[in-house]
Each structure stands twice: as C-alpha cells, then as structure tokens.
C-alpha cells in the first residue's frame, strides 16, 4: 500500500504540490489523473525518494522509501524513458541494476521476456531504441526486483495499439497478484479502461477521488467526471468534451 498524507512541495516559487493526501491499496490499479503540471510526477518522485517533500509524509508498505534496505525489492518505478545510458545494451543495463540491488542475473532474462523485447534487441545500444522500446525497458527495470508496489509515470507514452493492449494486460495481472499499482496519466479514456480507482489532480491539489465505475455511473464517463470536479475547483464552466477518445 502507498499512503500519502498532507504532502507539499515547492519548486522555487511554484507550489507544485499542496497538501495532497490519498491511499493506493494493494490488489488495485490506482490512477493519478490530471493535466500537465497537475503535480502527478512530483508526488510520484516524493513517494520514490527522488525528491524530499517540504511537508507531509509518503510511505510505501508502512515505511519511507529510503528506510527500505533494498527498495527495488519493495518498490518498482518507471519514469520517462528507460533510465539507461544510451551506449549501454538493454541486458547490461538490467544486469548492472540487478547486481546493485542483489538481484539474481536470472531475473534479467525473465523481465525482458515479460515486457516483450525481442532477444535480438537485448544487446543493442539503448540509444537506438524507439520510444516504445525504451518504455518497455523502463518497465522491465521496475519489474526487476519483483516488488510489491509498482509505480508507472505515463507508461503508455510511445506505445502503439498492440503495446497499449499489452500494458493493460500486464497491469491487470499485477493487480490480480495483489500488488499495489499506481500510474499517472493525462489520458482520460485510457485511464477509464485501465484503472480501478482514480485520484483527480489539478494545480497541485487533489480535486476528487473514487472508484472509476462509480464516477462513470454518476457522470457518464471519467472525462465528464474530471471536468465536473475541475469546474468546481476552478469555479468555471465545464468545457465541451470530445478531446480524448477511447
């Protein structure tokens, strides 16, 4: 489980995250949904110990990320791209990460197969990978420690329709295995399909949360639910829908 309580973060004069609180339970896919600049990535970076919060707490399985002796065995995270040096091959990148975290080399081949990278690509420099291939390698890195908690930042970026279907199936399998899955997205139609519950964000604030099926039942779609909460938050009229189709 991920628990975020009253977390705030400033980047210079900008209050990027303002007293954000939510829980992401195990056995479910929780989506952080909001436009660019909503604070989604900032919250995820705080959860993963990459940034320090100015206030509040974020814990994973009851402890702060940095308190876990081998955090990759507890939390797997994928941020933009693969995180690999462009001159490294995929297999060497994963072996380096595995050995740094006392994970068996046998796991490297397992995760490469899970994410669908072809064996012929394993020993190619990552700098020659397409965006979709880099996303798959980033997801493989997150899976390496077989962690209980999985965090994905815009994981569908760069994936073609077949890749998006593969991603949906992977996330569903992880949740079915009782893992905690947290993903960020600004794609409302795709989040409606993938997520079990959502946390709606705008300008560093949580403006709503709940189970997707309940929000869709109340508003007709997740997109309409988001814009309804956004209108309440910004005290403006709801814009016309139709920008993000499934």
Buried (B, 14 or more C-beta within 10 A) or exposed (E): BBBBBEBBBBEEEEBBBBBBBBBBBBBBBBBBBBEEBBBBBBBBBBBBBEBEBEEBEBBBBEEBBEEBEEBBBBBBBBBBBBBBEEEBBBBBBBBBBBEEEEBEEEBBEEBBEBBBBEEEBBEBBBEEBEEBBBBBBBBBBBBBBBBBBBBBBBBBBBBEEEBBEBBBEBBBEBBEEEBBBBBBBBBBBBBBEBBBBBBBBBBBBBBBBBEBEEBBEEBEBBBBBBBBBBBEBEEEEEEEBEEBEE
